[in-house]
Amino acid sequence: MSSFKNSLTFLRYALIPGLKTKKKLLAQLRENWGKEIDVKRDLDLIAKYHRLTLNSETKEMVDDKTWDDLNMDEVFAKIDRNVSAIGRQYLYRMLRTYESDEKILSLRNQQYELLKNDRELRESIQVILNRLRSDKASYVSYIIFDTLPAKPKFFYLIYLSSFITVSSTFLMFFINPFFFVLLSFALINIAINAIYGKKIYEHFAGLSYLNVMLGAAISLSNLKVRHELPQLSNLRENKGFVRKLRKKIGWLVIDKSRLNDISEAFIEYLNLICLFDLVAFIRSIDHLKLHREKAAGIFDSVASLDAVISVASYLEGLSTYTIPEINQEPRINVVDIYHPLLQNPVANSFQLRGRSALITGSNMAGKTTFIRTIGVNILLGRTVHICLARKCEIPAAIIRSSIRIEENLDEGKSYYFVEVEKLLKFIRLSGDGKQYLFLIDEIYRGTNTIERVAAATAVLKYLNRNNTVLVTTHDIELQDLLDKEYDMYHFSEQVSGDNYFFDYKIKKGPTKSRNAIKLLELSGYPESVTEHASSLAREFSKRYEN
């Protein structure tokens, strides 16, 4: 009897190693709280939930170009402290979705504060969601949101082949010829997996982890909490549906999150030879299609809990942040705003009231970083409802950017032509009735000075009619040409004796700096070069003034 009990104990801990590691997990969660975590992120998988729901979403989305221009993959990684793969997917989608409902934004802030302060509740949720830590859990989104394939025409033959294989496995110990039956059908099943299973391979992993997610949903609904969360209320209200769906998927789908490597390898063997995953998928496909909307609600409730905790952890590690005031007017008023990716950021204050801004200054002075700082914070304000500043008033605007322009050699397009196409899109957008904030870095830098200044003036005046523009340039001529429509700001290098440095502080008004040639001199250029350059600069200035 004792040996039997010992065997049960061994199996219990072999198949459910998580029971032994809860204390270790809690210690790790506490160690990571408020800190950036270094994990390998498969951004294609993370973005899958966002991509799958694009067509069904009625809200405005952050476009790919703006996302890339503002380095939002890196910003996402900075904020991401999720313990589950689906939480990571949900956070990514949050950051790419403009949220206009003030009640939803306010609720997010309330949940950040609640989960920052209630460690017991937060950690109880994280321990449950840790079951979905594997990247394979990302495939749940395929099951719920992707177009599911139809059942194969002869699916009953797959049932039969699976049944014969399982039966032969046991019968061959008593009747030797069944070994050859097993071998034959094992080869047939491998072929079935290769032909049909290959088409729906991602759904196998998704189905397995859908079962894990449903189990997590039941565990979350059973939590006794002092503070109510809408996600937990939704899970409790739908507990009956969750149990029915889990039962429909069936016992064939093993909770792989609780298996060790050996056990998981054994289950994978059964899936390949006995078609367990394939049979479970066929049994479940119609039910999943019928109840997809409810399943999506369960996914959102579970995943959003993790995403909210992730943002709360991010806020815990910040010295300064604020809840933004989002207004319907084209007004920006920020105090001590900074960029989330900079190690030692220089904070800046900035105001715009119904006007656009032209920002001048030399290279490396901070122009591009500044418009990115404004862009990133407006995205954070309009998605997760936080800004990295002491005070932040932002417009309910959609951001479109032209910052990182590259030549498209495959299509034979020059740097200048790529920018021409991009700004044409801005012109077409500017009259569609929505409020935009256009971020443009070094406008038309790919062409000659005279045509660049002329084209930039015309385009920037046009874009300013109905929208707000933040544009950087080296062309100080634009200051005079746009002073009626644009507020002037500048960054400047500081020269002190034989040294120069950048303070990265934005300053009100047009630039009056004439330090570019001075920097050549301080950098060691020959005196004949710098004197000639100074002489030409004086001559060009006289021509421009005349």
C-alpha positions in Angstrom: 0.0 0.0 0.0 2.8 2.4 0.9 4.6 1.8 -2.4 1.3 2.5 -4.2 0.9 5.8 -2.3 4.5 6.6 -3.1 3.9 6.0 -6.8 0.8 8.3 -6.7 2.9 11.0 -5.0 5.6 10.6 -7.7 3.1 10.9 -10.5 1.5 13.9 -8.8 4.7 15.8 -8.8 5.9 14.5 -12.1 2.8 15.6 -13.9 2.1 18.8 -11.8 5.6 20.2 -11.0 3.9 23.6 -10.4 2.8 22.5 -7.0 6.4 22.4 -5.8 7.3 25.8 -7.3 4.6 28.2 -6.1 6.9 29.6 -3.5 9.6 30.1 -6.0 7.2 31.7 -8.4 6.0 34.1 -5.7 9.5 35.1 -4.9 10.3 35.7 -8.5 7.1 37.8 -8.9 8.1 40.0 -5.9 11.6 40.3 -7.2 10.4 41.5 -10.6 7.7 43.9 -9.4 8.3 47.4 -10.6 11.2 46.3 -12.8 11.8 45.8 -16.5 12.0 42.1 -17.3 14.3 40.6 -19.9 12.5 38.0 -21.8 12.6 36.8 -25.4 9.6 38.2 -27.3 8.3 36.8 -30.5 6.7 40.0 -31.8 5.0 38.3 -34.7 3.1 36.0 -32.3 2.5 38.9 -29.9 1.0 41.0 -32.6 -1.2 38.2 -33.9 -4.2 39.0 -31.7 -4.0 42.7 -32.9 -3.9 41.6 -36.5 -6.7 39.1 -36.2 -9.1 41.6 -34.7 -8.3 44.6 -37.0 -11.2 44.1 -39.4 -13.7 43.7 -36.6 -12.5 46.7 -34.6 -14.4 50.0 -35.0 -11.9 52.0 -33.1 -9.0 53.9 -34.6 -5.7 52.0 -34.7 -2.1 53.2 -34.5 -0.8 52.6 -38.1 2.4 50.5 -38.7 4.5 53.5 -39.9 3.8 55.6 -36.9 4.3 52.6 -34.6 7.8 52.0 -36.2 8.7 55.7 -36.3 8.0 56.1 -32.6 10.0 52.9 -31.6 6.9 51.5 -30.1 8.1 47.9 -30.1 10.8 49.0 -27.6 8.3 51.0 -25.6 6.0 48.0 -25.5 8.9 45.8 -24.2 9.6 48.4 -21.5 6.1 48.3 -20.2 5.6 44.5 -20.7 5.8 42.6 -17.4 3.1 40.1 -18.2 3.4 36.5 -16.9 1.2 35.1 -19.7 1.5 35.1 -23.4 -2.1 36.2 -23.9 -1.6 39.1 -21.5 1.3 40.2 -23.6 -0.9 40.1 -26.7 -3.6 42.1 -25.0 -1.2 44.8 -23.9 0.2 45.1 -27.4 -3.3 45.6 -28.7 -4.1 48.1 -26.0 -1.1 50.2 -27.1 -2.2 50.1 -30.7 -5.9 51.1 -30.1 -7.0 54.7 -29.6 -9.6 54.6 -26.8 -12.2 57.4 -26.9 -14.4 56.1 -24.1 -13.5 58.2 -21.0 -15.1 55.6 -18.7 -12.9 52.8 -20.0 -9.8 55.0 -19.6 -10.7 56.0 -16.1 -11.4 52.3 -15.2 -7.9 51.4 -16.4 -6.3 54.0 -14.0 -8.4 52.7 -11.1 -7.3 49.1 -11.8 -3.6 50.2 -12.0 -3.9 51.7 -8.5 -5.9 48.8 -7.1 -3.4 46.2 -8.3 -0.4 48.2 -7.3 -1.7 48.4 -3.7 -3.4 45.0 -3.3 -0.4 42.6 -3.5 -2.4 39.5 -2.4 -4.9 39.9 -5.2 -2.3 40.7 -7.8 -0.1 37.8 -7.0 -3.1 35.4 -6.8 -4.0 36.4 -10.3 -0.4 36.1 -11.5 0.1 32.6 -10.1 -3.0 31.4 -12.0 -2.0 33.2 -15.2 1.5 31.7 -15.1 -0.1 28.6 -16.5 -0.2 30.5 -19.8 3.4 31.5 -19.7 4.5 29.5 -22.8 4.6 31.3 -26.2 2.4 28.5 -27.5 -0.4 30.0 -25.4 -0.4 32.8 -28.0 -2.1 30.4 -30.4 -5.3 30.6 -28.4 -6.0 33.8 -30.4 -6.0 31.7 -33.6 -8.7 29.4 -32.2 -10.9 32.3 -31.1 -10.4 35.0 -33.6 -9.0 33.4 -36.8 -11.1 31.7 -39.5 -11.3 28.1 -38.5 -11.0 25.5 -41.2 -13.9 23.2 -42.0 -14.1 19.6 -40.8 -12.5 17.1 -43.3 -15.2 15.3 -45.4 -14.3 11.9 -44.0 -13.7 12.9 -40.4 -15.3 9.8 -39.0 -12.5 7.8 -40.6 -10.0 9.8 -38.5 -12.1 8.9 -35.4 -11.9 5.2 -36.5 -8.2 5.3 -37.2 -7.5 6.9 -33.8 -9.7 4.3 -32.0 -8.0 1.4 -33.7 -4.6 2.7 -32.9 -5.4 3.2 -29.2 -7.1 -0.2 -29.0 -4.2 -2.0 -30.7 -1.8 -0.4 -28.2 -3.4 -2.3 -25.4 -4.4 -5.5 -27.3 -0.9 -6.2 -28.7 0.2 -7.2 -25.2 -2.3 -10.0 -25.3 -2.6 -10.8 -29.0 0.7 -10.4 -30.9 -0.7 -9.7 -34.4 -2.2 -6.4 -33.1 1.4 -5.1 -33.0 1.3 -5.1 -36.8 -2.1 -3.5 -36.8 -0.7 -0.8 -34.5 2.3 -0.3 -36.7 0.2 0.0 -39.9 -2.3 2.5 -38.4 0.6 4.4 -36.8 2.0 5.0 -40.3 -1.5 5.9 -41.6 -1.9 8.4 -38.7 1.4 10.0 -39.3 0.4 10.5 -42.9 -3.0 12.0 -41.8 -1.1 14.4 -39.5 1.2 15.3 -42.4 -1.7 16.0 -44.8 -4.5 17.5 -42.8 -2.7 18.2 -39.5 -0.2 20.4 -41.2 -3.0 22.7 -42.5 -4.2 23.3 -38.9 -1.1 22.8 -36.9 -1.3 26.2 -35.2 -4.8 25.3 -34.1 -3.5 22.2 -32.2 -1.5 24.3 -29.9 -4.3 26.8 -29.6 -6.8 24.2 -28.7 -4.6 22.8 -26.0 -3.9 26.2 -24.4 -7.6 27.2 -24.9 -8.2 24.4 -22.4 -5.5 25.9 -20.1 -7.1 29.3 -20.4 -10.5 28.0 -19.6 -9.1 26.3 -16.5 -7.4 29.6 -15.5 -10.7 31.4 -16.0 -12.5 29.0 -13.6 -9.7 29.5 -11.0 -9.9 33.3 -11.4 -13.7 33.2 -11.0 -13.2 31.3 -7.7 -11.0 34.0 -6.2 -12.4 35.6 -3.0 -11.6 39.3 -3.4 -12.0 42.4 -1.3 -12.1 44.7 -4.3 -14.2 43.8 -7.3 -12.8 43.8 -10.8 -15.1 43.7 -13.9 -13.0 40.9 -15.4 -13.6 38.6 -12.4 -17.3 39.5 -12.4 -17.6 38.5 -16.1 -15.8 35.2 -15.5 -18.1 34.4 -12.6 -21.2 35.2 -14.7 -19.9 32.9 -17.5 -18.6 30.1 -15.4 -21.2 27.7 -16.6 -20.4 28.5 -20.2 -16.7 28.0 -19.5 -17.2 24.6 -18.0 -19.4 23.5 -20.9 -16.9 24.6 -23.4 -14.1 22.9 -21.6 -16.1 19.7 -21.4 -16.9 19.9 -25.1 -13.2 20.3 -25.9 -12.8 17.1 -24.0 -10.4 15.2 -21.8 -8.3 14.5 -24.9 -6.8 18.0 -24.6 -4.2 17.8 -21.9 -3.2 20.8 -19.8 0.4 20.9 -21.0 1.3 23.9 -18.8 1.4 21.4 -15.9 3.6 18.8 -17.5 7.3 18.3 -17.2 9.4 17.7 -20.3 9.1 13.9 -20.3 5.4 13.9 -19.8 4.9 16.5 -22.5 7.0 14.5 -24.9 4.8 11.5 -24.2 1.7 13.5 -24.9 3.1 14.8 -28.1 3.8 11.1 -29.1 0.1 10.3 -28.5 -0.9 13.3 -30.6 1.2 12.2 -33.5 0.4 8.5 -33.4 -3.1 8.5 -31.9 -4.3 11.8 -33.3 -5.5 13.1 -30.0 -5.2 16.8 -30.9 -6.8 16.2 -34.3 -9.8 14.3 -32.8 -10.2 17.0 -30.2 -10.1 19.7 -32.8 -12.7 18.0 -35.0 -15.0 17.4 -32.0 -14.8 21.1 -30.9 -14.7 23.1 -34.1 -18.5 23.5 -34.6 -19.0 24.4 -31.0 -16.2 27.0 -31.1 -17.7 28.6 -34.2 -21.1 28.8 -32.6 -19.9 30.4 -29.3 -16.9 32.4 -30.6 -18.2 35.8 -29.2 -18.5 34.4 -25.7 -15.1 32.8 -25.9 -13.7 36.1 -27.1 -15.1 37.7 -23.9 -13.4 35.1 -21.7 -10.1 35.7 -23.5 -10.4 39.5 -23.0 -11.3 39.1 -19.3 -8.3 36.8 -18.6 -5.7 38.5 -20.7 -6.7 42.1 -19.7 -6.0 41.2 -16.0 -2.4 40.4 -16.8 -2.0 43.5 -19.1 -3.4 45.8 -16.3 -1.0 44.3 -13.8 1.8 44.8 -16.3 1.1 48.5 -16.6 0.8 48.8 -12.8 4.2 47.3 -12.4 5.6 49.7 -15.0 4.1 52.7 -13.1 5.6 51.3 -9.8 9.0 51.8 -11.2 8.5 55.4 -12.5 9.5 58.5 -10.6 7.1 60.8 -12.5 3.9 60.1 -14.4 0.5 61.6 -14.6 -3.0 60.9 -15.9 -3.5 63.0 -19.0 -6.3 65.4 -19.6 -7.6 64.6 -23.1 -9.4 67.5 -24.8 -11.3 67.9 -28.0 -9.4 71.1 -28.9 -6.0 71.1 -30.7 -4.2 72.0 -27.6 -1.0 70.6 -26.1 0.3 71.7 -22.7 3.0 69.5 -21.1 5.2 70.1 -18.1 8.5 68.1 -17.7 7.6 65.5 -20.3 10.2 62.9 -21.1 10.8 59.8 -23.3 10.4 56.3 -21.8 13.4 54.8 -23.6 16.1 57.3 -22.5 18.4 56.3 -19.7 18.8 59.8 -18.3 16.0 61.8 -20.1 16.0 65.6 -20.1 12.4 66.7 -19.4 10.9 69.5 -21.4 7.8 71.8 -21.1 5.9 72.8 -24.2 2.7 74.5 -25.2 0.6 74.8 -28.3 -2.9 76.4 -28.5 -4.6 75.9 -31.8 -1.4 76.3 -33.8 1.4 74.1 -35.2 5.1 74.2 -34.4 8.2 74.6 -36.5 11.3 73.3 -34.6 14.7 74.2 -35.8 18.2 73.3 -34.6 21.4 71.5 -35.5 21.8 67.7 -35.7 21.9 65.8 -32.3 20.4 68.8 -30.5 17.2 66.9 -29.7 14.6 67.9 -32.3 13.7 64.3 -33.5 13.8 62.9 -30.0 11.4 65.7 -28.9 8.7 65.1 -31.5 9.0 61.4 -30.7 8.6 62.2 -27.0 5.4 64.1 -27.8 4.1 61.4 -30.1 4.9 58.5 -27.7 3.2 60.2 -24.8 0.1 61.1 -26.7 -0.2 57.4 -27.8 0.3 56.3 -24.1 -2.3 58.9 -23.0 -4.8 57.8 -25.6 -4.3 54.0 -25.1 -3.3 53.1 -21.5 -4.1 56.6 -20.2 -0.8 57.6 -18.7 1.8 60.2 -19.6 5.4 60.5 -18.6 5.2 64.1 -17.3 4.3 66.2 -14.3 1.3 67.6 -16.2 -0.2 66.6 -19.6 -3.0 68.1 -21.6 -3.2 66.4 -25.0 -5.7 66.6 -27.9 -7.9 63.7 -28.9 -5.9 63.4 -32.1 -4.7 60.6 -34.3 -1.0 60.6 -34.8 0.6 60.1 -38.2 4.3 60.4 -38.6 7.0 60.8 -41.2 10.3 60.4 -39.3 12.1 57.3 -40.4 12.2 57.5 -44.2 14.2 55.0 -46.3 14.8 54.6 -50.0 12.8 51.8 -51.6 15.4 50.4 -54.0 13.2 47.4 -54.9 10.6 49.7 -56.4 13.1 52.2 -57.7 12.0 55.0 -55.4 14.4 57.6 -54.1 14.4 58.9 -50.5 12.7 62.1 -51.7 10.0 60.3 -53.7 9.2 58.0 -50.7 8.7 61.2 -48.6 6.6 62.8 -51.4 4.2 59.8 -51.3 4.1 59.9 -47.5 3.2 63.6 -47.2 0.6 63.2 -50.0 -1.2 60.7 -47.7 -1.1 63.3 -45.0 -2.7 65.9 -47.3 -5.5 63.4 -48.2 -6.1 62.6 -44.6 -6.1 66.2 -43.5 -9.6 66.8 -45.0 -11.4 63.7 -43.8 -12.9 65.4 -40.7 -10.8 63.7 -38.1 -8.3 65.5 -35.9 -4.7 64.6 -36.7 -1.3 65.4 -35.2 1.3 65.1 -38.0 4.9 64.6 -36.9 7.4 65.4 -39.7 11.2 65.2 -39.3 13.5 67.2 -41.6 10.8 67.8 -44.3 11.9 67.1 -47.9 15.6 66.7 -46.9 16.2 64.7 -50.1 16.1 67.6 -52.5 17.7 70.9 -53.2 17.4 73.9 -50.8 15.3 76.3 -53.0 12.7 73.7 -54.0 12.7 72.1 -50.5 11.9 75.4 -48.8 9.2 76.3 -51.4 7.5 72.8 -51.3 7.8 72.6 -47.5 6.1 76.0 -47.1 3.2 75.2 -49.3 2.6 71.7 -47.8 3.0 72.8 -44.2 0.5 75.7 -44.7 -2.0 73.2 -46.2 -1.7 70.7 -43.4 -2.1 73.3 -40.8 -5.6 74.3 -42.0 -7.5 71.6 -40.1 -4.8 69.8 -38.1 -1.7 70.2 -35.9 1.8 69.7 -37.2 5.1 69.3 -35.4 7.9 69.6 -38.0 11.6 69.8 -37.6 14.0 71.4 -40.1 17.4 72.9 -40.7 16.0 75.5 -43.0 15.7 78.6 -41.0 14.1 80.4 -44.0 10.9 78.6 -43.0 10.7 80.6 -39.8 9.9 83.8 -41.7 7.7 82.0 -44.3 5.5 80.3 -41.7 5.5 82.7 -38.8 1.7 83.5 -39.2 0.6 79.8 -38.9 3.3 78.2 -36.8 4.8 78.8 -33.4 8.6 78.8 -33.5 10.7 76.6 -31.2 14.3 75.6 -31.4 17.1 73.5 -29.9 20.6 74.9 -29.8 24.1 73.7 -29.0 25.9 75.6 -26.3 29.4 77.0 -27.0 31.6 77.8 -24.0 35.2 78.8 -24.9 36.7 75.9 -26.8 33.9 73.5 -25.8 30.4 72.8 -27.0 27.6 70.7 -25.7 23.9 70.1 -26.0 21.4 70.8 -23.2 18.5 69.1 -25.1 16.1 71.8 -23.9 13.5 73.2 -26.2 13.3 77.0 -26.4 10.5 79.3 -27.5 11.1 81.5 -30.5 13.1 81.2 -33.8 16.7 80.1 -33.7 19.3 82.8 -33.8 22.2 80.4 -33.5 25.1 80.7 -35.9 27.3 78.1 -34.3 27.5 75.5 -37.1 30.7 77.0 -38.6 32.0 77.6 -35.0 31.6 73.8 -34.4 33.8 73.1 -37.5 36.5 75.3 -36.0 36.2 73.6 -32.5 36.3 70.2 -34.2 39.7 71.0 -35.8 38.9 72.0 -39.3 41.7 74.0 -41.1 41.4 77.7 -40.5 41.3 78.4 -44.3 38.1 76.2 -44.5 36.3 77.8 -41.6 37.2 81.4 -42.7 36.0 80.6 -46.3 32.8 79.1 -44.9 32.2 82.2 -42.7 32.7 84.5 -45.6 30.2 82.5 -47.8 27.7 82.5 -45.0 27.8 86.3 -44.6 27.3 86.6 -48.4 24.4 84.1 -48.5 22.7 86.0 -45.6 22.9 89.3 -47.4 21.3 87.7 -50.5 18.5 86.2 -48.4 17.8 89.5 -46.6 17.6 91.3 -49.9 
